[in-house]
Amino acid sequence: MRNGRFWLGLGIVATGAVSPARPETLYNGIQLPAEWPPRHQPVTAEPPAPPPYLVSPPAVIPIDLGRQLFVDYFLIEDTNLRRHFHKAQPYAANPVIRPDRPWERYGNRGEAMAFSDGVWYDPVDRYFKAWYIAGQDTATALARSDDGVHWEKPLFDVVPGTNIVLPGKRDSGVVWLDQEEKNPQRRFKFVYSHKQDKPLSLYYSADGIHWGQEIALSPLMGDRTTAFWNPFRKVWVLSLRTAGPGPRPVGGYKLPGDSVRMRHYLENPDLAAAMHWQPSDPVPWVGADRLDPVRIDLGVRDELYNLDAVGYESVMLGLFSIWHGQRDRNVADKPDEISLGFSRDGFHWDRPYRAAFIPVSEDAGAWNHSNVQSVGGGCLVVGDRLYFYMSGRSGAPHGPGDNSTGLATLRRDGFVSMDAGSAVGFLTTRPVRFHGRYLFVNVASADGELRAEVLDANNQPIAPFTLENSVPARVDNTLQAMTWRGGGDLSALAGQPVKFRFSLRDGSLFSFWVSPETTGASHGYVAAGGPGFTGPTDTVGAAIYEHGFARRSLN
């Protein structure tokens, strides 16, 4: 206990959680150690060791679940393609949710800001839904949208005449649309902090509007604590804001105070049970390190302000809110930005690209001049784009202005591409195993071409799935079938270890997968959902493009 808050230090060795009786093998062939989660992973200014599954990947990787992304080298045995990291593109008319209602304003400021909270597509009533802080941290409100761009604020009966769904002073929180929940009264889950030096509360709801009575109250914890569901292992994870030893100097400067923001990890298949943790249960997890880009003008080391995560296709997508210091401590002017990480076991993160995925603006008048933070649910799949929402706080001549919510987009699967120029390049996967029938890719090769072949254990092409028989893909398509003259059905190879070799010229390859259906359904997780999906995974394939969102213009 420190300053009234339950802080977890780096020196704690936790002994309270129960390890599985036998090692757990994941959907992707990764075998977890008997002690899980790992309890002796130090969090320091030095970059952590590479995830164990990248050092020693499985001999054969199952690929039946989800699109297979090139966010790391887990799937790649050999390649001469160039790796290219992509940033989200901000919507030109940001912010999309502004504080424009009387109950969202206080003094000369307004607040309609998702502080994690959540933006989801609800397949039941087919609306985009966004929860956010309204007013001076005094309530949680709900907006909805037909397209994810233009939002309305319906009037509900919780606080008549407003769109407030849960009154009460609060800080960070996460609303989770739990499409795997069997009890319809618990379809929506809300975990939020009561402000600094306060516990977390858990609420359930059938509609995301009426939240009923508090279900559970946690021990005291840091104010930017959040939660997420790991669908691959069916566990809830509390991403606990904690502190490690400090200060950490940069170029002769020192961090004000005596601690460094970082995260501790706690998992449980039951969210209510997770809320009743013991001091020995959480384990040190992750923080910022010296590879994060430091702002020398602010004179401090970066810190990890928050970590939200979500299952996307075949990986956990992590949204790292990086604290760079404060331009003006008197007005809490924090140039926080969002960067990305990826995990295939849900605990170890690979962060190959540290530049901001969603940056802060240096324009003092911009809506996102300060404190850009991620949103619960991570992203939505809207046709061939991913929609990322974020909060931002505007600058003003005499202190902070409005707090709002904005939008940025990215090509579907578009975090990392493997690129080729005019010379033909190649990529060969590690040995993989599938039970599907049809090979699909996400490729941009309209000015070039992509071909594919299937290799056996001796790297010999398997007829008829050879490079010579491959029908070249000369397209820009996020869901493109690969076929061969003389055959396109891979079912004869199902269950066998094989490799895919891709040959690419003048193009970018983003992902590949083998689907059991001609629709190209990946059966991977679709983060916070999107129009056309009927559940937490992609079971519909190309059908989502029938909803008018493919290559949508955000005007």
C-alpha positions as CSV (number, residue, x, y, z in Angstrom):
1,M,0.0,0.0,0.0
2,R,1.4,3.4,-0.9
3,N,-0.4,6.8,-0.8
4,G,-3.6,4.9,-0.3
5,R,-3.2,2.8,-3.4
6,F,-2.4,-0.9,-3.9
7,W,0.9,-0.7,-5.9
8,L,2.7,-3.8,-7.1
9,G,6.5,-3.6,-7.1
10,L,8.9,-5.3,-9.3
11,G,10.4,-7.3,-6.4
12,I,7.2,-9.2,-5.7
13,V,7.3,-13.0,-6.4
14,A,3.7,-14.1,-6.7
15,T,2.6,-17.5,-5.4
16,G,-1.1,-17.3,-5.2
17,A,-2.3,-18.3,-8.8
18,V,-2.8,-21.9,-9.7
19,S,-0.7,-23.3,-12.6
20,P,-2.3,-25.8,-14.9
21,A,-1.7,-29.5,-14.1
22,R,-0.1,-30.0,-17.5
23,P,1.4,-27.7,-20.2
24,E,-1.3,-26.1,-22.3
25,T,-0.9,-26.3,-26.1
26,L,-2.5,-23.4,-27.9
27,Y,-4.4,-23.2,-31.2
28,N,-1.2,-22.2,-33.1
29,G,1.0,-25.1,-31.7
30,I,2.6,-23.0,-29.0
31,Q,3.1,-24.9,-25.8
32,L,2.9,-22.9,-22.6
33,P,5.2,-23.8,-19.7
34,A,3.7,-25.5,-16.7
35,E,4.2,-22.3,-14.6
36,W,1.7,-19.8,-16.2
37,P,1.7,-16.9,-16.3
38,P,5.5,-16.5,-16.1
39,R,6.4,-15.2,-12.6
40,H,10.0,-14.1,-13.0
41,Q,9.9,-11.7,-16.0
42,P,11.6,-8.5,-14.9
43,V,10.2,-5.2,-16.3
44,T,13.1,-2.8,-16.8
45,A,14.3,-0.1,-19.2
46,E,15.9,-2.8,-21.2
47,P,13.8,-4.4,-24.0
48,P,12.5,-7.8,-22.9
49,A,13.8,-10.9,-24.5
50,P,12.0,-12.1,-27.7
51,P,8.9,-14.1,-27.0
52,P,9.8,-17.8,-26.5
53,Y,7.6,-18.8,-29.4
54,L,9.8,-16.7,-31.8
55,V,13.0,-18.2,-30.5
56,S,11.7,-21.8,-30.7
57,P,8.5,-21.9,-32.9
58,P,6.5,-25.2,-33.1
59,A,7.9,-27.7,-35.6
60,V,4.5,-27.6,-37.4
61,I,2.2,-24.6,-37.0
62,P,-1.6,-25.2,-37.2
63,I,-3.3,-22.4,-39.2
64,D,-7.0,-23.3,-39.1
65,L,-7.9,-20.3,-36.9
66,G,-7.8,-16.9,-38.6
67,R,-5.9,-15.0,-41.2
68,Q,-2.2,-15.5,-40.8
69,L,-0.4,-12.2,-40.4
70,F,3.2,-11.3,-41.0
71,V,3.5,-9.1,-37.9
72,D,6.5,-11.2,-36.8
73,Y,8.6,-14.0,-38.2
74,F,6.6,-16.8,-36.5
75,L,5.3,-18.1,-39.8
76,I,8.3,-17.2,-42.1
77,E,11.0,-19.7,-42.8
78,D,12.8,-17.7,-45.5
79,T,12.1,-14.5,-47.5
80,N,13.8,-11.7,-49.4
81,L,10.7,-9.5,-49.3
82,R,10.9,-6.2,-47.5
83,R,8.9,-5.7,-44.3
84,H,6.8,-2.6,-44.2
85,F,5.0,-1.2,-41.1
86,H,1.9,0.9,-41.7
87,K,0.3,3.6,-39.7
88,A,-3.4,4.3,-39.2
89,Q,-4.8,7.2,-41.3
90,P,-6.8,9.8,-39.3
91,Y,-10.3,10.7,-40.5
92,A,-10.2,14.2,-41.9
93,A,-13.3,15.4,-40.0
94,N,-12.2,14.3,-36.5
95,P,-13.3,14.2,-33.8
96,V,-16.4,12.1,-34.6
97,I,-17.9,12.3,-31.1
98,R,-17.8,15.8,-29.6
99,P,-19.1,17.2,-26.3
100,D,-22.1,19.0,-27.8
101,R,-24.8,18.3,-25.1
102,P,-25.3,20.4,-22.0
103,W,-24.6,17.4,-19.7
104,E,-21.2,16.9,-21.4
105,R,-20.0,20.4,-20.6
106,Y,-18.6,22.0,-17.4
107,G,-17.4,25.6,-17.3
108,N,-15.8,26.4,-20.7
109,R,-14.8,22.8,-21.3
110,G,-16.6,19.7,-22.6
111,E,-15.9,16.0,-22.3
112,A,-17.2,13.2,-24.6
113,M,-14.1,11.0,-24.4
114,A,-13.6,7.3,-24.6
115,F,-11.0,6.5,-21.9
116,S,-10.7,3.0,-23.1
117,D,-14.5,2.4,-22.6
118,G,-15.5,0.6,-25.8
119,V,-16.6,1.0,-29.4
120,W,-18.3,-2.2,-30.8
121,Y,-20.6,-3.3,-33.6
122,D,-23.6,-5.0,-32.1
123,P,-24.9,-7.7,-34.5
124,V,-28.2,-8.0,-32.6
125,D,-29.6,-4.5,-33.5
126,R,-26.9,-3.7,-36.1
127,Y,-25.5,-0.5,-34.7
128,F,-22.1,0.8,-33.9
129,K,-22.1,1.6,-30.2
130,A,-19.6,3.8,-28.3
131,W,-19.4,4.3,-24.6
132,Y,-17.6,7.3,-23.3
133,I,-17.1,9.7,-20.3
134,A,-19.6,12.5,-20.3
135,G,-19.0,15.7,-18.4
136,Q,-16.2,16.2,-15.8
137,D,-15.7,12.5,-15.3
138,T,-19.2,12.4,-13.8
139,A,-21.0,9.8,-16.0
140,T,-20.8,7.2,-18.7
141,A,-22.8,7.8,-21.9
142,L,-23.7,5.8,-25.0
143,A,-23.7,7.0,-28.6
144,R,-24.7,4.9,-31.7
145,S,-24.1,5.0,-35.4
146,D,-25.2,3.4,-38.7
147,D,-21.8,3.7,-40.3
148,G,-19.2,4.3,-37.5
149,V,-18.5,7.8,-38.7
150,H,-21.7,9.8,-38.0
151,W,-22.9,9.4,-34.4
152,E,-26.2,10.1,-32.6
153,K,-26.9,10.4,-28.9
154,P,-30.3,8.8,-28.1
155,L,-32.2,9.8,-25.0
156,F,-32.4,6.9,-22.5
157,D,-34.4,6.5,-19.3
158,V,-31.5,6.1,-16.9
159,V,-31.1,9.9,-16.5
160,P,-34.1,11.1,-18.4
161,G,-33.4,13.5,-21.2
162,T,-29.8,12.4,-21.7
163,N,-27.8,9.5,-23.2
164,I,-26.2,8.8,-19.8
165,V,-26.3,5.1,-19.0
166,L,-24.4,5.0,-15.7
167,P,-24.1,8.2,-13.6
168,G,-21.2,8.5,-11.1
169,K,-17.7,9.9,-11.0
170,R,-15.2,7.6,-12.7
171,D,-11.9,7.3,-14.4
172,S,-10.6,4.7,-16.9
173,G,-13.0,1.8,-17.8
174,V,-13.8,-0.8,-20.4
175,V,-17.1,-1.9,-21.8
176,W,-16.9,-5.4,-23.4
177,L,-19.5,-6.8,-25.7
178,D,-19.1,-10.5,-24.7
179,Q,-20.5,-12.5,-27.6
180,E,-19.3,-15.8,-26.0
181,E,-21.4,-15.2,-22.9
182,K,-24.2,-17.7,-22.4
183,N,-26.3,-15.6,-20.0
184,P,-28.0,-12.8,-22.0
185,Q,-28.2,-10.7,-18.8
186,R,-24.3,-10.5,-18.8
187,R,-23.8,-9.8,-22.5
188,F,-22.2,-6.5,-21.8
189,K,-19.6,-6.1,-19.1
190,F,-18.2,-2.9,-17.6
191,V,-15.1,-2.6,-15.5
192,Y,-14.1,0.9,-14.4
193,S,-12.0,2.7,-11.9
194,H,-13.6,5.1,-9.4
195,K,-10.7,7.5,-9.8
196,Q,-7.2,7.4,-8.4
197,D,-6.7,5.6,-5.1
198,K,-10.0,3.8,-5.6
199,P,-11.0,0.2,-6.5
200,L,-12.5,-1.2,-9.7
201,S,-16.2,-1.9,-10.1
202,L,-17.8,-4.6,-12.3
203,Y,-21.3,-4.3,-13.8
204,Y,-23.3,-6.5,-16.1
205,S,-26.0,-5.5,-18.6
206,A,-28.2,-7.1,-21.2
207,D,-28.4,-4.0,-23.4
208,G,-25.4,-1.8,-22.5
209,I,-27.8,0.8,-21.2
210,H,-29.2,-0.6,-17.9
211,W,-26.4,-1.8,-15.7
212,G,-28.2,-2.8,-12.5
213,Q,-26.3,-3.4,-9.3
214,E,-22.5,-3.6,-8.8
215,I,-21.3,-7.2,-9.2
216,A,-17.9,-7.0,-7.7
217,L,-15.4,-4.5,-6.1
218,S,-11.7,-5.0,-6.4
219,P,-8.8,-4.1,-4.1
220,L,-7.3,-0.7,-4.5
221,M,-5.5,-0.2,-7.8
222,G,-4.0,2.5,-10.1
223,D,-6.5,4.6,-12.0
224,R,-5.7,3.5,-15.6
225,T,-6.4,-0.2,-15.0
226,T,-8.4,-1.9,-17.8
227,A,-9.5,-5.4,-18.8
228,F,-9.9,-7.5,-21.9
229,W,-11.0,-11.0,-23.0
230,N,-8.4,-13.4,-24.5
231,P,-10.6,-15.5,-26.8
232,F,-7.9,-18.0,-27.7
233,R,-7.5,-19.2,-24.1
234,K,-10.9,-18.1,-22.8
235,V,-9.6,-16.0,-19.9
236,W,-10.2,-12.5,-18.8
237,V,-7.1,-10.4,-18.3
238,L,-6.8,-7.5,-16.0
239,S,-4.2,-5.0,-17.3
240,L,-3.3,-3.5,-14.0
241,R,-1.7,-0.1,-13.7
242,T,1.2,-0.4,-11.3
243,A,4.5,1.1,-10.6
244,G,8.1,0.0,-10.7
245,P,11.2,1.6,-9.2
246,G,12.3,4.9,-10.5
247,P,13.5,7.4,-11.5
248,R,15.0,6.6,-14.8
249,P,17.3,9.4,-16.1
250,V,17.5,10.6,-19.7
251,G,20.4,12.8,-20.8
252,G,20.9,14.3,-17.3
253,Y,17.2,14.8,-16.6
254,K,15.2,12.8,-14.1
255,L,11.6,11.7,-13.9
256,P,9.6,13.7,-11.4
257,G,8.4,11.5,-8.5
258,D,9.7,8.1,-7.6
259,S,7.9,5.6,-9.7
260,V,7.5,4.4,-13.3
261,R,4.1,3.5,-14.9
262,M,4.0,-0.2,-16.0
263,R,1.6,-3.1,-16.1
264,H,1.0,-6.2,-14.0
265,Y,-1.0,-9.2,-15.3
266,L,-3.8,-11.2,-13.8
267,E,-6.0,-13.8,-15.7
268,N,-9.1,-15.7,-14.7
269,P,-11.8,-17.4,-16.8
270,D,-14.4,-15.7,-14.5
271,L,-14.3,-11.9,-14.6
272,A,-16.1,-11.5,-11.2
273,A,-13.6,-13.9,-9.6
274,A,-10.7,-12.0,-11.2
275,M,-11.9,-8.9,-9.3
276,H,-11.2,-10.5,-6.0
277,W,-7.4,-10.9,-6.4
278,Q,-4.9,-11.4,-3.6
279,P,-1.7,-9.3,-3.5
280,S,0.3,-12.3,-4.6
281,D,-1.8,-13.1,-7.7
282,P,-0.7,-10.4,-10.3
283,V,2.7,-10.8,-11.9
284,P,5.0,-8.2,-13.5
285,W,4.1,-7.9,-17.2
286,V,5.3,-5.1,-19.4
287,G,6.4,-1.5,-19.6
288,A,8.0,1.0,-21.9
289,D,11.7,0.5,-22.6
290,R,14.7,2.3,-24.2
291,L,13.5,1.3,-27.7
292,D,10.4,3.5,-27.3
293,P,11.1,6.9,-28.9
294,V,12.0,9.4,-26.2
295,R,11.1,13.1,-26.4
296,I,14.3,14.7,-25.3
297,D,12.6,18.1,-25.1
298,L,10.5,16.7,-22.2
299,G,13.5,15.2,-20.4
300,V,12.0,11.9,-19.2
301,R,11.9,8.2,-20.1
302,D,8.8,6.9,-21.7
303,E,6.3,5.0,-19.5
304,L,3.5,2.6,-20.4
305,Y,0.3,4.5,-19.5
306,N,-2.1,1.8,-20.6
307,L,-2.3,-1.5,-22.5
308,D,-5.6,-2.5,-24.1
309,A,-5.8,-5.7,-26.1
310,V,-8.2,-7.7,-28.3
311,G,-8.2,-10.9,-30.3
312,Y,-7.8,-10.1,-34.0
313,E,-7.8,-13.0,-36.5
314,S,-5.0,-15.3,-35.2
315,V,-3.1,-12.9,-32.8
316,M,-3.7,-10.7,-29.8
317,L,-3.4,-7.1,-30.9
318,G,-2.0,-4.8,-28.2
319,L,-2.6,-1.0,-28.1
320,F,0.2,0.5,-26.0
321,S,-0.5,4.0,-24.8
322,I,3.0,5.5,-24.3
323,W,3.5,8.4,-21.9
324,H,6.2,10.8,-23.1
325,G,6.1,13.2,-20.2
326,Q,4.2,16.5,-19.9
327,R,4.7,19.7,-21.9
328,D,3.1,21.7,-19.0
329,R,2.6,19.9,-15.7
330,N,0.3,22.6,-14.5
331,V,-2.4,21.7,-17.0
332,A,-1.6,17.9,-17.4
333,D,-0.5,18.5,-21.1
334,K,0.6,14.9,-21.9
335,P,1.7,14.1,-25.5
336,D,0.7,10.4,-25.1
337,E,0.5,8.3,-28.3
338,I,-0.6,4.8,-29.3
339,S,1.8,2.2,-30.6
340,L,1.3,-1.5,-31.4
341,G,2.3,-4.9,-30.1
342,F,1.4,-8.4,-31.1
343,S,1.2,-11.6,-29.0
344,R,0.6,-15.2,-30.0
345,D,0.5,-16.6,-26.4
346,G,-1.4,-13.6,-24.8
347,F,1.4,-12.7,-22.4
348,H,4.7,-12.1,-24.3
349,W,4.6,-9.1,-26.7
350,D,6.6,-8.5,-29.9
351,R,6.8,-4.8,-30.6
352,P,8.9,-4.6,-33.8
353,Y,7.9,-1.0,-34.7
354,R,8.0,1.6,-32.0
355,A,6.9,4.7,-33.8
356,A,3.4,5.9,-33.0
357,F,0.6,4.0,-34.8
358,I,-1.8,6.8,-33.8
359,P,0.2,9.9,-32.9
360,V,-0.5,13.1,-30.9
361,S,-0.7,16.4,-32.7
362,E,1.8,19.1,-32.0
363,D,-0.7,21.8,-33.0
364,A,-1.9,23.4,-29.7
365,G,-5.3,24.0,-31.2
366,A,-5.9,20.4,-32.4
367,W,-8.5,18.2,-30.9
368,N,-5.8,15.5,-30.2
369,H,-3.0,17.8,-28.9
370,S,-2.8,15.8,-25.7
371,N,-3.4,12.4,-24.1
372,V,-4.3,10.2,-27.1
373,Q,-5.5,7.0,-25.6
374,S,-6.8,3.7,-27.0
375,V,-10.3,2.4,-26.9
376,G,-11.6,-0.9,-25.5
377,G,-12.3,-3.5,-28.3
378,G,-9.3,-2.3,-30.2
379,C,-10.7,-2.0,-33.7
380,L,-13.6,-2.9,-35.9
381,V,-13.6,-4.7,-39.3
382,V,-15.6,-2.5,-41.7
383,G,-15.5,-3.9,-45.1
384,D,-11.9,-3.9,-46.2
385,R,-10.9,-1.3,-43.5
386,L,-10.2,-1.5,-39.8
387,Y,-11.7,1.3,-37.7
388,F,-9.7,2.5,-34.7
389,Y,-11.1,4.9,-32.3
390,M,-9.1,7.0,-29.8
391,S,-9.6,9.7,-27.3
392,G,-7.8,13.1,-27.5
393,R,-7.7,16.3,-25.5
394,S,-7.4,19.6,-27.2
395,G,-5.0,22.4,-26.3
396,A,-6.0,26.0,-25.6
397,P,-4.1,29.2,-24.9
398,H,-4.8,29.0,-21.2
399,G,-5.1,25.3,-20.5
400,P,-6.8,22.2,-21.9
401,G,-9.9,22.5,-24.0
402,D,-12.4,19.8,-25.0
403,N,-11.9,16.1,-24.6
404,S,-13.3,14.1,-27.6
405,T,-13.2,10.9,-29.5
406,G,-11.8,10.4,-33.0
407,L,-11.3,7.8,-35.7
408,A,-8.4,6.4,-37.8
409,T,-8.5,3.6,-40.3
410,L,-6.2,1.0,-41.8
411,R,-6.4,-1.6,-44.5
412,R,-7.8,-4.9,-43.2
413,D,-4.8,-6.9,-41.9
414,G,-2.7,-3.9,-42.8
415,F,-0.3,-3.6,-39.9
416,V,2.6,-5.1,-41.7
417,S,3.1,-6.0,-45.4
418,M,5.8,-8.0,-47.1
419,D,6.8,-6.0,-50.2
420,A,8.5,-6.7,-53.6
421,G,9.6,-4.3,-56.3
422,S,10.2,-4.9,-59.9
423,A,12.4,-7.9,-59.2
424,V,10.5,-11.0,-58.2
425,G,10.7,-11.9,-54.5
426,F,9.6,-14.8,-52.5
427,L,8.4,-15.8,-49.1
428,T,8.4,-19.4,-47.8
429,T,6.4,-20.3,-44.7
430,R,7.5,-22.7,-42.0
431,P,5.8,-26.1,-42.0
432,V,2.0,-25.6,-41.4
433,R,-1.0,-27.8,-41.1
434,F,-4.6,-27.1,-42.0
435,H,-7.9,-28.8,-42.5
436,G,-9.5,-26.3,-44.9
437,R,-9.7,-26.5,-48.7
438,Y,-9.1,-23.1,-50.3
439,L,-6.1,-20.7,-50.1
440,F,-6.8,-17.0,-49.7
441,V,-4.6,-14.0,-49.5
442,N,-4.8,-10.3,-48.7
443,V,-2.7,-8.7,-51.5
444,A,-2.1,-5.5,-53.3
445,S,-0.5,-6.5,-56.6
446,A,-2.6,-4.6,-59.2
447,D,0.6,-3.4,-60.9
448,G,2.4,-6.7,-60.5
449,E,1.4,-10.3,-59.6
450,L,1.4,-12.9,-56.9
451,R,1.8,-16.6,-57.4
452,A,1.7,-19.5,-54.9
453,E,2.9,-23.0,-54.6
454,V,2.7,-25.8,-52.0
455,L,5.9,-27.6,-50.9
456,D,6.4,-30.9,-49.2
457,A,8.8,-31.6,-46.3
458,N,11.7,-31.7,-48.8
459,N,10.8,-28.3,-50.3
460,Q,9.6,-30.0,-53.5
461,P,6.5,-28.6,-55.2
462,I,3.3,-30.7,-54.9
463,A,1.5,-31.1,-58.2
464,P,-0.8,-29.5,-59.3
465,F,-0.1,-26.8,-56.8
466,T,3.1,-25.6,-58.4
467,L,4.3,-22.1,-59.3
468,E,4.0,-22.8,-63.0
469,N,0.3,-23.8,-62.5
470,S,-0.5,-20.9,-60.2
471,V,-3.0,-18.5,-61.7
472,P,-1.4,-15.1,-61.0
473,A,-3.3,-12.6,-58.8
474,R,-3.1,-9.1,-60.4
475,V,-5.5,-7.4,-58.0
476,D,-5.8,-5.2,-54.9
477,N,-8.0,-7.3,-52.8
478,T,-8.3,-8.0,-49.0
479,L,-9.9,-11.4,-49.8
480,Q,-8.5,-13.0,-52.9
481,A,-8.7,-16.7,-53.7
482,M,-5.5,-18.3,-55.1
483,T,-6.1,-21.1,-57.7
484,W,-4.0,-23.4,-59.9
485,R,-4.6,-24.7,-63.4
486,G,-5.6,-28.3,-62.9
487,G,-6.9,-27.8,-59.3
488,G,-7.7,-25.3,-56.5
489,D,-9.0,-27.6,-53.8
490,L,-6.3,-28.3,-51.2
491,S,-8.4,-30.8,-49.2
492,A,-6.1,-33.7,-50.3
493,L,-3.3,-32.1,-48.3
494,A,-5.4,-31.5,-45.2
495,G,-3.7,-32.6,-42.0
496,Q,-0.3,-33.0,-43.7
497,P,2.7,-30.7,-42.9
498,V,3.3,-28.5,-45.9
499,K,4.9,-25.1,-46.7
500,F,3.5,-22.3,-48.9
501,R,5.8,-20.4,-51.1
502,F,4.7,-17.1,-52.4
503,S,6.3,-15.4,-55.4
504,L,5.6,-11.6,-55.6
505,R,6.4,-8.8,-58.0
506,D,5.5,-5.1,-57.6
507,G,3.1,-5.7,-54.7
508,S,2.5,-6.2,-51.0
509,L,1.3,-9.3,-49.3
510,F,-0.5,-8.8,-46.0
511,S,-1.8,-12.2,-45.0
512,F,-2.8,-15.7,-46.1
513,W,-5.2,-18.4,-44.8
514,V,-6.8,-21.7,-45.8
515,S,-10.6,-21.6,-45.5
516,P,-13.0,-24.5,-45.5
517,E,-15.5,-22.5,-47.6
518,T,-15.3,-20.8,-51.0
519,T,-16.5,-17.6,-49.2
520,G,-13.0,-17.2,-47.7
521,A,-14.3,-17.2,-44.1
522,S,-11.2,-17.2,-41.9
523,H,-12.9,-18.3,-38.7
524,G,-10.6,-15.9,-36.9
525,Y,-11.6,-13.3,-34.3
526,V,-12.8,-9.9,-35.6
527,A,-11.9,-7.8,-32.6
528,A,-14.9,-5.5,-31.9
529,G,-16.9,-6.8,-34.8
530,G,-18.3,-5.0,-37.8
531,P,-21.2,-5.0,-40.3
532,G,-22.1,-8.4,-41.7
533,F,-20.5,-10.5,-38.9
534,T,-22.8,-12.6,-36.9
535,G,-20.6,-13.4,-33.9
536,P,-17.0,-13.0,-32.5
537,T,-15.4,-14.8,-35.5
538,D,-15.5,-14.5,-39.3
539,T,-17.9,-17.2,-40.4
540,V,-19.2,-15.3,-43.4
541,G,-16.1,-14.3,-45.5
542,A,-17.0,-12.3,-48.6
543,A,-20.5,-11.7,-47.4
544,I,-19.4,-8.7,-45.3
545,Y,-18.6,-6.8,-48.5
546,E,-22.3,-6.9,-49.4
547,H,-23.1,-4.4,-46.7
548,G,-21.8,-1.4,-48.7
549,F,-18.6,-0.9,-46.6
550,A,-16.0,-2.3,-49.1
551,R,-13.6,0.5,-50.0
552,R,-15.8,2.9,-48.3
553,S,-15.0,6.6,-48.8
554,L,-14.9,8.5,-45.4
555,N,-16.3,11.8,-46.7
